[in-house]
């Protein structure tokens, strides 16, 4: 196994573990506003990652397949918007 692949897995693993540990140990010490702000930031990062890393490339790759595939990509995008709005209503 290449060492770059190991680093590519360990660095995000370490960041996720440290972030989760901070939230786990500080959850009772955080004010409600700060906790909501951090949750909103995390959800924004996930929405951005799903749009720019998954949805837009899939729409671009499916454009050559015809009209039906572009509609499917557009439906995925609107589905994401609906999920984002539902999450905003819950939070």
N, C-alpha and C positions, 0 to 999 in steps of 0.2 A: 504494500500500500504506500502511496506517495505521502510524504510528510506534509505537503500543501493541503491535501484532502483532510488529514487529521487536524491541522490547524483550522481549516475551514469549518469543521464540525465543532471543535472544542471552544473556539472563540465565542460563537453564538450561545453555546451551551453554558459557558461561564457567565456571560452577560445575563442570560435569562435566569440562571440560578441565583445570581447576586441580586437582581431586581426583585425576584420573588421572595428572597430572604428578607430584604428590606421591608417589603410590604407586610410580610408575615410577622416580623418582630415589631414593627412600628404601627400596626393597624389600630391599636387602642390609643396611641399617643397623637395621632393625626386629627386635625380639625376636619369637620365635615366638608368644608369648602375645598380644602387642599386635596382631600381624597377624591372628591368629584372632579376636580381639575385634572388630577393624574389619570383617573379613569377615562375622562374625555380625551386626553392626549393619547393614551394607549389605543383607544378605539379609532381615533383619527389616523394614527400610524397604520393600523391594520386595514382600514378602508383604502388608504393611499397605496399600500402594498398590493392589495387585491386588484385595484384598478390599473395601476401602471405596470405591474408585473404579470398579471394574469389576463384581465379583460381586454385591454387595448391590444396586446400582441395577438390574442386569439381572434379578435375582430379583423386585424390586419392580415393574418394568415388565411382567414376564411373568405376574404374578399374575392379571391380568384376562383372560389368554388361555386359562385353563383349568388343569385338574389336570396335564396332561402337561408343560406348560412349567415348572410349579413343580418337578416332579420333575427336569427337566433342570438347573435352577438348583441344586438340591440335589446332584445328581451332580457338577456342576462344583465345588461347595464341597468335597465329599469328595475329589475328584481333587486339589484344591489341598492339602488336608491330607496326602494320600499323598505328593505331591511334596515338601512341607515335611519330612516325616519321612525321606524318602529323602535329602534334602540334609543333614539333621542326622546321619544315619548316615555319610555320606561325609566330612563335615567332622569 
